[in-house]
C-alpha cells in the first residue's frame, strides 16, 4: 500500500516553502517600486504616483491600487475596475502601473499601495505616501511697539500666515535670528520676543513661512530704537593750542545719538545762550577760557558732557628793549643790571652773548624769569653784545645791547730804540691797556714835550733829544691815570765809516786779490803757450810790447745777496754802480804780491761808500766786469 500521506506532507512543505520564498521576493521587490520619500502636493493640484518600473510592452496580468484599505482601481487583461468615488479623478498608466490623482484635497493624504502581477514573474507589491498641503499665503508680521529705548525696552513680533503644516524662520536684515538669551521664539516659531533691545535690533525684520510645497515672506518691519548720547566730542578749528588776538575760532560738538541730540554750551562753567552744535568765536581777545558742550536726548532722557577745551588767546610780542642800570660802566666793584622789557604775552626770555647762547659765569646771574641779567661785579670780560629774545608760541622779538666796560689805563709801556745816530729819526710809541683809549703825555727830562699823542716822532734828532722819556696815560672816562713808563734814549755821533763799511772794504779787497791772482795765473799760462809758439816760429816780440797788449781794468761792484751764498754777477756795465778802476798789468813774470791800500788812501779814492751788509747778516756779492784798455 502506498503511503500518500508522506507525499502529501512533502508537497505541503514544498508549497509552504514556495509561499515563503515568494513573500520574501515580493517584499524585496516592493522596496524598489516607488522612489524614496513621500509624494507632496498642494490642494487642487494633480499628482502622479509614478513607479520606478521600466515601461514594458507585455501587459501586466493584474494591477491593483488601494488607498489604505479602500480600492481605487484594478486592471485585469486590459479591463479596468474603478471605484465610484475615483471616477473622473484618476488616470492609470499600464506600461509602468503608475497612477494619477486629480483635484487633490487634504483627505487624499495617506498611504497608497500597488500590487503588480507580471505575466512571467511573481507579484510585486509597493507602498508610498502622499501628503497634500494648503499653499502658504498672506504672510503678515506685526510688532507690539516700534518706538523703543535701548537697554530698557522689549518688543514682541508676531507672524501669521495661511497654509498647512507651516514652519517659520526669522530674519534681521540678511541674517537669521538666533535663539540667544535676549531672544525668545515661541508659538511654534510664529512669535519673536526681544528683551532689552539694542541699536542693532532695528531690523528690518522679516518672517519667512514655508511648507513642503510652498513658502512666503512678510513685508519688513523696522524698529525705532532710541539711544545715546554717547561718544561726545568737542572739536576746535583751527586745531591750535594758542591763538593770536583777533582770530576767528569755531568749536563744534558732536555725539552718537538717536534721535539727534540737543546741545548746550558752557564757558568757564557758565551756560551760554546757544543750542546749535557749532559755536563761533570772532575777534577773540587775550585770555584763557574753558569751553565745554553737553548733549541731551529727549527720547532716552540721557545727558553727556564733553571734556573741557582750553582756548588760549595771546598778544604778539612787541617793543622789546634792553636797558642798563647805569649809563657809565666802569670796572672795579660796580654792579650792573641789564633789564629786558617787552609788550605782549611773554612766555620765555633767552639771552645770547656775541651770537651764542649765554653761559653764566660766577659773577653773572639771571632772575625775575630771566628778565634781569646781573653782573656783580662787572669786569672788562663782560664787554660784549648782549641779545634778549622774548617769545611766546605765536611770535617772538628781540633787542640787543652793546655793553662797554671802561677800565684802565694799565700796563703802560714805551717801545722804540734806545740809541740813535745824530740827525736820524727818533720814534717812540706809548701804549696801555684801557677802554676807551687813553690820552698820553710825553715828558723829556722832567719837561712836558707832547700831549695826547701815542707816538713821539722827531726827525733829525740832535744831542738835545738824549735823555729819559716818560709817558703818562690818562683815561678821561674812568678818571684814572697810570704810573709812568720811562725809556732812555742816547743820540750818538755818526761813525766815519761804520762797521758795515769796514766790513765791505775788507770783503772787496779780498775779492780783488782773488780776481787778480786768478787772472794773473790765467794770463801767465796763456802767455807761456804763446811765447813758446812764437819762439818756435822765430818771433822777436819784446816784453814791453807784449805787456802793453794785455792791459785790462777790473770793475768791482758790491751787491747785497738775497738768495744764496754764491756770488752774483749781473750783466751790467753801468759806471754809476762801479767802484774806481784797478789797473792790472800782466806780463809773463810771476805776479807781484798784492797789498791792500791803507784806510786813508782808500777814503781818498772812493767816490761813494761801499754798500753795507744788512743788519741781519745778509751776504754781500761781488760783481766783476772786464773793460778792455784803450
ABEGO torsion letter per residue (X at the ends): XBBAAAAAAAAAAAAAAAAAAAAAAAAAAAAAABBBEBBBBBBGBBBBBBBABBBBABBBABBBBBBEABBABBBBGGBBBBBAAABGABBBBAAAGBBBBBGBBAAABEBBBBBBBBAABBBBBBBBBBBBBBBBBGBBBBBABABBBBGABBBBBBBBBBEBGBBBBBBBEABBBBBBAABBBBGGGABBBBBGBBAAAAOBBBBBBBBAABBBBBBBBBBBBBBOBBGBBBBBOBBBABBBBGBBBBBBBBBBBOBBBBBBBBBGGBBBBBABABBBBBGBBBEBBBBBBBBBBAAAGBBBBBBBBBBBBBBBBBGBBBBBABABBBBGGBBBBBBBBBBEBBABBBBBBGGBBBBBBAABBBBGGGABBBBOBBBAAABBBBBBBBBBAABBBBBBBBBBBBBOBBGBBBBEBABBBBGBBBBBBBBBBBOBBBBBBBBBGGBBABBGBABBBBBGBBAAABEBBBBBBBBAAAGBBBBBBBBBBBBBBBBABBAAAAAAAAAAAAAAAAAAAAAAAAAAAAAAAAAAAAAAAGBABBAAAAAAAABBBBBBBBBBBAABABBBBBBBABAAABBBBBBBBBBABBBBBBBBBBAAAAAAABABBBBBBBAAGBBBBBBBBBBBBX
